[in-house]
């Protein structure tokens, strides 16, 4: 592993001349000197036609942090209910009412069966994200956590987005602190980054007006970090947001990370336009996706990891992103529902061997991790 982290040449003379010719020489100087990029720098990175050079700079930062290493884990997703009273225009997962033939809510036994089916398969993480179900008591969620921990105390439970925390607080007359404390006591170990979407009020009012706003999402993660929890952060892009709004989103995350240091990973999520009310929008191209990953790696200098969530990108784009600032491909992602209900054509799961082969074919060294990035194995 140490060999993968040896210092590399910073920029070749040919690359340096190309950056200067493209008008990106001053940004390259900052990147080499490890100086923080500004909003204006980010705007230029999104605007330049020389997108491959943005990738080169992002790869420099990626390899500075991680060398050739690329991380993955073995995880199981449990989406316990898709009943949701929020009306997000981009969502293809939720069903508004219990009784809808496509709606479901798992019993404790059904949720546990997902874990029991893997008793002879090595996994390290359970990932839980749910709809905002108006018919369930808060105890459903604490009982779910307790049951999962009793069944497999060795598994790390990453669950409940800030959207869910905000919803429980309002519905059950609790503070954010009380909700998080109760969930942690029942077995929650860390939080995913979902529900961030785009922080800009202009966009949120149009696509997700009836769930937690940007400041609320950030506040919940700040509270989680103060309790010693690690969390992730996402950004849903390729809808109606501008690149300036993407940058604003990144900079707000960067500011909070300066204060708390509690974020582990940033995950740009590409919008899928099937089976939802935004199906008239074009989806982001592969080049736009890769540029967004690269800009994120360059702007988020205080985030340890940038993750490509392969179920929503497609395997080929996710693999390509390993040269555009990305160092993590998530994991085996068994039984992912949310993006597949939005039209994702990717497999429902990849095996460990599949992930290892994918990473090696990109010229990277695969490293299995747990949720907190402790190394499980290098292969």
Buried (B, 14 or more C-beta within 10 A) or exposed (E): EEEBBEEEEEBEEEBBEBBEEBEBEEBBBBBBEEEEBBEEBBBBBBEBEBBBBBBBBBBBBBBBBBBBBBBBBBBBBBBBBBBBBBBBBBBBBBBEEBEEEEBBBBEBEEBBEBBEEBEEEEBBBBBBBBBBBEEBEBEBBBBBBBBBBEBBEEBBBBBBBBBBBBBBBEBEEBEBBEBBBBBBEBBBBBBBBBBBBBBBEEBBEBBBEEBBBBEBBBBBBBBBBEEEBBBBBBBBBBBBBEBEBBBBBBBBBBEBBEEBEBBBBBBBBBBBBEEBBBBEBEBBEBEBBBBBBBBBBBBBBBBBBBBBBBBBBBBEBBBBBBBBBBBBBBBBBBBBBBBBBBBBEBBEBBEBEBBBEBBEEBEBBBBBBBBEBEEBEEE
